[in-house]
Amino acid sequence: MQDYATLRTVMVDTQIRTQDVTKFNIIEAVLSVAREAYLPDSMRAVAYVGCDVVLDGGRVVLEPRTQGKMLDALDIQPDELVLDLGCGYGYSSAVLAHLAEAVVAVEEVDTLASEAQAVLGEQGVDNVAVIEGPLVEGSAKHAPFDVICIQGGVEQVPQTLIDQLADGGRIAAIFMAGSIGECRIGHKLDGRMAWRMAFNATAPVLPGFAKEPEFIL
């Protein structure tokens, strides 16, 4: 039988702390969430590997390094409301729930959304609401959000989501150009977005976040 608690500690020590992610609240959050619980039984053996875990519907659980550095760059505060897009089985939302006041998780694959709601309930996470619907639509009725975290690759971030971000809020997204990508943090100031590169990372582009093809006559 796997000793998941030990694997989780090793993951934090070798994949997160070594990336200069040392904020106590992030380390505590990752150590507190049973990553394996948010995967199907057949995939639990790879819960703590140092790469993305591929789920149904083109979703991934981002590798620990990427997720840790993303959380570090976002610097989420305990009184903030977070929108988590592409939550899969709910792992990212569970970690965010330890950092924020509340999380709205959006997942458009119906089987993943229903499973995420169930697992979060089983794990006693009571400050996450799971919404089934298109990722690019976010959740306007719960806006404005202090933080938006996109759990996958993007080529562009729709204005619909930017409109749901509070002024002074932040978005974390992995911008992909072919096979090359970088995580950028966007800050909304006076209604405008300013993006900065945080670190190199890659992830599959999520549905609805690809650029429209350009036609040249």
C-alpha positions in Angstrom: 0.0 0.0 0.0 1.3 3.4 -1.0 2.4 5.8 1.8 0.8 8.9 0.2 1.7 11.2 3.1 5.4 10.4 2.7 5.1 10.9 -1.1 3.4 14.2 -0.6 6.2 15.4 1.7 8.9 14.3 -0.8 7.0 16.1 -3.6 7.0 19.3 -1.6 10.7 19.0 -0.6 12.0 18.0 -4.1 9.6 19.7 -6.5 8.3 22.8 -4.8 10.7 24.0 -2.2 13.6 23.6 -4.6 11.8 26.1 -6.9 12.1 28.9 -4.3 8.5 28.4 -3.3 8.8 28.7 0.4 5.8 30.7 1.6 4.4 28.9 4.6 0.7 29.1 3.5 1.5 27.5 0.1 3.6 24.7 1.7 0.9 24.1 4.3 -1.8 24.0 1.7 -0.1 21.5 -0.6 0.9 19.3 2.4 -2.7 19.4 3.6 -4.4 18.3 0.4 -4.4 14.6 -0.6 -3.5 14.9 -4.3 -4.3 11.2 -4.8 -7.9 11.6 -3.7 -8.6 13.9 -6.7 -7.6 11.2 -9.2 -9.3 8.0 -10.3 -8.1 4.9 -8.5 -6.2 3.7 -11.6 -4.1 6.9 -11.6 -3.3 7.3 -8.0 0.1 5.7 -8.4 1.2 8.7 -10.5 -0.3 11.4 -8.2 3.1 12.7 -7.1 5.2 12.4 -10.2 7.0 15.5 -11.5 5.0 16.1 -14.6 1.4 16.9 -15.6 -1.1 14.2 -14.9 -3.4 13.9 -18.0 -7.1 13.6 -17.3 -10.2 13.1 -19.5 -11.3 16.0 -21.8 -7.8 17.4 -22.3 -7.5 18.4 -18.7 -4.3 18.0 -16.6 -3.4 18.3 -13.0 -0.5 20.7 -13.4 2.9 19.4 -12.3 3.8 20.4 -8.7 6.5 22.8 -9.8 4.2 24.7 -12.1 1.4 24.9 -9.6 3.6 25.9 -6.7 5.3 28.7 -8.7 1.9 29.9 -10.0 0.5 30.1 -6.5 3.7 31.9 -5.3 3.4 34.5 -8.0 -0.3 35.1 -7.4 0.2 35.7 -3.6 -3.4 34.8 -2.7 -4.7 36.4 0.5 -7.1 34.8 3.0 -9.9 37.3 2.3 -9.9 36.9 -1.5 -12.4 35.2 -3.9 -10.8 33.0 -6.6 -12.1 31.7 -9.9 -10.5 28.3 -10.8 -10.9 27.4 -14.5 -10.6 23.8 -15.6 -10.6 22.3 -12.1 -10.7 18.6 -13.3 -11.4 16.4 -10.3 -11.0 19.4 -8.0 -7.4 19.2 -6.8 -6.4 22.7 -7.7 -9.5 24.1 -6.1 -8.8 22.2 -2.9 -5.4 23.8 -2.7 -6.7 27.2 -3.5 -9.4 26.8 -0.8 -6.7 26.7 1.8 -5.3 30.0 0.6 -8.5 32.0 -0.2 -11.8 32.8 1.5 -13.7 31.0 -1.2 -13.3 29.4 -4.6 -15.6 29.2 -7.6 -14.4 26.2 -9.7 -15.6 25.9 -13.3 -15.4 22.7 -15.3 -17.2 22.0 -18.6 -16.7 18.2 -18.7 -19.8 17.1 -16.9 -18.4 13.9 -15.5 -15.4 15.8 -14.1 -17.6 18.5 -12.6 -19.8 16.1 -10.8 -16.9 14.0 -9.5 -15.1 17.2 -8.3 -18.1 18.3 -6.3 -18.3 14.8 -4.8 -14.7 14.5 -3.9 -14.4 18.0 -2.5 -17.4 17.2 -0.2 -15.8 13.9 0.9 -12.6 15.7 1.7 -14.4 18.3 3.8 -13.7 21.3 1.6 -16.7 23.5 2.2 -15.6 26.8 0.6 -15.6 25.7 -3.0 -18.6 25.9 -5.4 -18.3 23.8 -8.5 -20.0 25.2 -11.6 -20.5 23.1 -14.8 -20.2 25.2 -17.9 -17.8 26.6 -20.5 -14.5 27.6 -19.1 -14.3 30.8 -21.2 -17.6 32.0 -19.7 -16.3 31.9 -16.1 -19.0 32.6 -13.6 -20.3 36.2 -14.1 -22.9 35.9 -11.3 -20.1 35.4 -8.7 -17.9 38.1 -10.1 -15.9 40.2 -9.4 -13.0 37.9 -8.6 -9.8 38.9 -6.9 -7.8 36.1 -8.6 -8.4 34.0 -11.7 -6.3 30.8 -12.0 -6.4 29.0 -15.4 -5.5 25.3 -15.0 -4.0 24.8 -18.5 -2.6 26.4 -21.5 -4.0 29.4 -23.3 -3.2 31.3 -26.5 -5.4 34.2 -25.5 -7.6 35.2 -22.5 -11.1 36.2 -23.5 -12.4 39.7 -22.5 -15.3 37.9 -20.9 -13.0 36.7 -18.1 -11.1 39.9 -17.8 -14.4 41.7 -17.2 -15.0 39.3 -14.3 -11.7 40.3 -12.6 -11.8 43.0 -9.9 -9.7 46.1 -10.4 -6.4 45.3 -8.7 -7.0 41.6 -9.3 -4.6 39.0 -10.8 -4.8 36.3 -13.5 -2.4 33.4 -13.8 -2.2 31.7 -17.2 0.2 29.6 -19.2 0.5 31.2 -22.6 1.5 28.7 -25.3 3.2 29.3 -28.7 3.4 25.9 -30.3 5.2 23.6 -27.8 6.8 26.6 -26.0 5.1 28.3 -23.1 5.4 30.7 -20.2 3.3 31.4 -17.2 2.3 35.1 -17.1 0.6 37.0 -14.3 -1.8 39.7 -15.4 -2.7 42.6 -13.2 -5.8 44.6 -13.8 -5.4 48.3 -13.2 -8.0 51.0 -14.1 -9.7 48.4 -16.3 -6.6 47.5 -18.3 -4.4 44.4 -18.1 -0.7 44.5 -17.7 1.0 41.1 -18.1 4.5 40.0 -16.9 6.3 36.8 -17.5 6.7 34.8 -14.3 8.4 31.5 -15.4 8.6 29.0 -18.2 5.9 26.3 -18.2 3.8 24.3 -20.7 0.3 22.8 -20.6 -2.3 21.7 -23.2 -4.3 24.6 -24.5 -7.8 24.5 -22.9 -11.0 24.5 -25.1 -12.0 28.1 -26.0 -8.6 29.6 -25.3 -7.0 29.1 -28.7 -6.6 32.0 -31.0 -9.0 32.2 -34.0 -7.2 31.3 -37.2 -6.1 34.4 -39.3 -7.1 34.3 -42.9 -4.7 36.1 -45.3 -6.0 37.0 -48.8 
